[in-house]
Amino acid sequence: MKILLFAHLREQLGASELTLDLEPLTVAELMQRLRERYPSLSLDHVMVAVNESLVDSGYPIDMGDTVALLPPVSGG
């Protein structure tokens, strides 16, 4: 499963993407796994897209999917 990281998430991990070998799971389960594996990663208020479509926490993710973690963006 490919996980794309943007903004502060990219900076926190020092990488723009992760490749994880995970069984199919929901978005909520993925977020919990990421919190366990990367406790310093700030995942509050992050939107999740699977294969370029925004999804909710109950959405199922398959092993071949691409997940994008999109933190809130501020600007002016």
Residue frames relative to the residue before (quaternion, step in Angstrom):
aa qw qx qy qz dx dy dz
M 1.0000 0.0000 0.0000 0.0000 0.00 0.00 0.00
K 0.2402 -0.7682 0.5789 0.1306 3.56 -0.82 1.02
I 0.0996 -0.7834 0.6129 0.0250 3.55 -0.92 0.99
L 0.2088 -0.7861 0.5754 0.0860 3.55 -0.64 1.18
L 0.1833 -0.7953 0.5745 0.0618 3.55 -0.92 0.98
F 0.0948 -0.8041 0.5866 0.0188 3.56 -0.97 0.87
A 0.8487 0.1992 -0.1510 0.4662 3.52 -1.38 0.40
H 0.8549 -0.0890 0.0539 0.5083 3.61 -0.91 -0.90
L 0.5736 0.5790 -0.3949 0.4240 3.62 1.11 -0.46
R 0.6293 0.5251 -0.3152 0.4785 3.57 1.03 -0.85
E 0.6729 0.4977 -0.2915 0.4633 3.57 0.93 -0.91
Q 0.6612 0.5277 -0.3142 0.4308 3.60 0.94 -0.87
L 0.7664 0.3417 -0.1963 0.5073 3.59 0.96 -0.80
G 0.3878 -0.7392 0.4745 0.2793 3.59 1.20 -0.29
A 0.6903 0.3829 -0.2746 0.5490 3.56 1.19 0.61
S 0.4143 -0.7147 0.5056 0.2487 3.57 -1.13 0.60
E 0.8050 0.0563 -0.0609 0.5875 3.58 1.23 -0.22
L 0.2300 -0.7276 0.6319 0.1357 3.49 -1.36 0.50
T 0.1500 -0.7362 0.6457 0.1363 3.54 -1.19 0.52
L 0.0217 -0.8158 0.5759 -0.0483 3.55 -0.54 1.22
D 0.3285 -0.7223 0.5784 0.1894 3.54 -1.06 0.82
L 0.1985 0.7869 -0.5467 0.2061 3.56 0.08 1.34
E 0.5067 -0.6123 0.5115 0.3266 3.52 -1.21 0.57
P 0.6616 -0.4645 0.3635 0.4630 3.63 -1.18 0.23
L 0.1013 0.7807 -0.6049 0.1198 3.56 -0.99 0.93
T 0.5557 -0.5916 0.4523 0.3696 3.57 -1.27 0.14
V 0.6793 -0.4559 0.3717 0.4388 3.55 -1.31 0.20
A 0.6496 0.5185 -0.3222 0.4533 3.61 0.90 -0.87
E 0.6598 0.4965 -0.3084 0.4723 3.60 0.96 -0.82
L 0.6280 0.5258 -0.3338 0.4667 3.59 1.02 -0.75
M 0.6575 0.5073 -0.3180 0.4574 3.57 0.88 -0.90
Q 0.6383 0.5139 -0.3272 0.4705 3.61 1.00 -0.75
R 0.6436 0.5128 -0.3225 0.4678 3.60 0.96 -0.82
L 0.6541 0.5076 -0.3131 0.4651 3.58 0.96 -0.84
R 0.6333 0.5240 -0.3288 0.4651 3.61 1.01 -0.78
E 0.6630 0.4963 -0.3022 0.4721 3.59 1.02 -0.79
R 0.7202 0.4571 -0.2475 0.4595 3.58 0.90 -0.94
Y 0.7889 0.1559 -0.0534 0.5920 3.58 1.07 -0.81
P 0.1284 -0.8594 0.4884 0.0796 3.63 0.45 1.16
S 0.6673 0.4981 -0.3189 0.4526 3.62 1.09 -0.48
L 0.5244 0.6480 -0.4074 0.3730 3.60 1.25 -0.23
S 0.3013 -0.7670 0.5460 0.1507 3.57 -0.76 1.10
L 0.0161 -0.8452 0.5322 -0.0471 3.58 -0.20 1.30
D 0.3934 0.7176 -0.4865 0.3060 3.60 1.25 0.20
H 0.8589 0.1211 -0.1221 0.4824 3.55 -1.05 0.88
V 0.4139 0.7001 -0.4801 0.3286 3.60 1.19 0.44
M 0.2878 -0.7183 0.6064 0.1830 3.56 -1.00 0.88
V 0.2303 -0.7784 0.5734 0.1107 3.56 -1.12 0.70
A 0.0896 -0.7594 0.6431 0.0416 3.52 -1.03 0.92
V 0.1280 -0.7594 0.6338 0.0728 3.56 -1.02 0.84
N 0.8317 -0.0708 -0.0179 0.5505 3.54 -0.67 1.18
E 0.7163 -0.5117 0.2092 0.4259 3.53 0.96 1.12
S 0.6346 0.4612 -0.3556 0.5080 3.60 1.21 0.47
L 0.4463 -0.6772 0.5128 0.2816 3.58 -0.89 0.94
V 0.0644 -0.8070 0.5867 -0.0185 3.55 -0.94 0.98
D 0.4570 -0.6624 0.5100 0.3038 3.57 -1.30 0.23
S 0.7543 -0.4511 0.2595 0.4003 3.56 -1.32 0.17
G 0.6883 0.4843 -0.2885 0.4565 3.60 1.15 -0.45
Y 0.4495 0.7154 -0.4388 0.3059 3.57 1.29 -0.11
P 0.3777 -0.7330 0.5142 0.2359 3.63 -0.88 0.89
I 0.1818 -0.7666 0.6105 0.0809 3.55 -1.03 0.91
D 0.2451 -0.7643 0.5802 0.1382 3.56 -0.91 0.94
M 0.7025 -0.5013 0.3113 0.3978 3.56 -1.24 0.45
G 0.7345 0.4327 -0.2429 0.4629 3.64 0.98 -0.72
D 0.4934 0.6836 -0.4201 0.3358 3.60 1.25 0.00
T 0.3130 -0.6929 0.6108 0.2212 3.52 -1.35 0.39
V 0.1414 -0.7933 0.5917 0.0243 3.53 -0.74 1.17
A 0.1237 -0.7730 0.6184 0.0688 3.57 -0.93 0.91
L 0.2093 -0.7562 0.6101 0.1099 3.55 -0.92 1.00
L 0.0831 -0.8358 0.5413 -0.0401 3.55 -0.45 1.30
P 0.2063 -0.7914 0.5641 0.1133 3.59 -0.26 1.22
P 0.6188 -0.5273 0.4026 0.4207 3.59 -1.19 0.36
V 0.2296 -0.7710 0.5839 0.1089 3.53 -1.09 0.77
S 0.1133 -0.7732 0.6191 0.0778 3.54 -0.97 0.83
G 0.0697 0.7929 -0.6017 0.0655 3.51 -1.14 0.55
G 0.1235 -0.8155 0.5601 0.0776 3.48 -1.19 0.03
